[in-house]
Structures are given as C-alpha cells and as structure tokens.
Amino acid sequence: DGGITQSPKYLFRKEGQNVTLSCEQNLNHDAMYWYRQDPGQGLRLIYYSQIVNDFQKGDIAEGYSVSREKKESFPLTVTSAQKNPTAFYLCASSIDRGGNQPQHFGDGTRLSIL
Amino acid sequence: DAKTTQPNSMESNEEEPVHLPCNHSTISGTDYIHWYRQLPSQGPEYVIHGLTSNVNNRMASLAIAEDRKSSTLILHRATLRDAAVYYCILRNGGSQGNLIFGKGTKLSVKP
C-alpha cells in the first residue's frame, strides 16, 4: 500500500548529539513536510520541501536541518543546537502545496533526551 | 491563513451522529476548509475538505454555511474508533499556504 513510513518509532538522544529521523513516501508526491507536536498542542511546521533539492524553513526551524536528495525521502536532523528536542515528530506529504491538496501523515517518531 | 475556533471537547454515544462545529468568521473567498483527525500516538489523518458546497465521502460529511463563516463535520454513526482530536483548518487555495493546526476538538465516544 502507498503511504509514508517514519523510522524509528521511538528515539533517544544524549545531550550534545545530533540525531536523524527518517521519512520515506511511495505516493509520488512532490511536497513533503516536517512537523513537531508537544503534549496537548497542535502541530507546528519545522521545514517543508516543494521539490527535490529545494526546501524552506517553517515556523520553528532553528536547531533542525533537512535534505531532499530524492523525491521519496526527506530526512530531518535534530542538532545539538535544538535545546528542547523532546517531542513527537511527524512527516507528511502532498501532491503539491496547493491549498486544496490534503496532506498524508506518517505515524511519527517520539524523540526523548536521556 | 485565517483562524478557526472549535470547542475544546465533545462527547457522543456510540452509533449516534456527531456534529463537530467550526467557526471561521474571517475566511476569505479562496480558503478551503480542511478537517483532519488524530488518534492517540498517531499522525493526523485527512478526513475531508471543501470550498463552498457540502461534501460527502466514506468517512464523513462536511456542511458549509451559506456565508462560509462556519462549518460542521458530521460523523453519521460514531464508533469507538472515532474517538480522536478533530482539527478544522483553513488553507488558501490560491497560495501555497501551510496547514496551521490549533488545539482542535477532543471527541469522546461512550459505548
């Protein structure tokens, strides 16, 4: 079945470490997104990409980096500069970034600090 | 993107219809009304979206007020699996706006 796969489901990071969260889609979608969700809150946009080799900062990009070398892959790196990285991270994709296009989400990665 | 207002929580009985309201008084003519839902510890799931006319799909119906300043998501027969947080979001169809999630409505379904 087509969809979005995020891995791992749970991830633990030591202080000062960078960690990379994987996101793969087989929906042939051009646009991909990364969101962060804190307990009891809605989602906030970290980065988005409209097409391969292009990406833009969202509302809370500081301390994060991304790459988009392949259409189906959009990994997110949480760097040591992100001072409060504990959160639920969600990846999504859509056909394009038009306002009438729904986004399809993965099941998320829960990141915790040891 | 314009703002939406939803009740914090609602309760329903299993197998009864549920009407989830959303107010969006500052909606513009090109804003689409999107609904997503999120089950505990899962990513959001697209439910339905519309512009002006009422919309139906296998999951739900979307009723849009004539002046477009409010809308209602209708689950025709609630099941326990429908217990989730439901988000009403506006997205401008003419631009490449982002989804802006508020806190949504937490729906509880009683057996």
Interface residues (C-beta under 8 A of the other chain):
Chain A: I4 Q6 Y33 Y35 G40 Q41 G42 L43 R44 L45 Y48 Q50 G58 D59 F88 L90 C91 A92 R97 G98 G99 N100 P102 Q103 H104 F105 G106 D107 G108 R110
Chain B: T30 D31 Y32 H34 Y36 S41 Q42 G43 P44 E45 Y46 H49 L51 Y87 R91 N92 G93 G94 S95 Q96 G97 N98 L99 I100 F101 G102 K103 G104
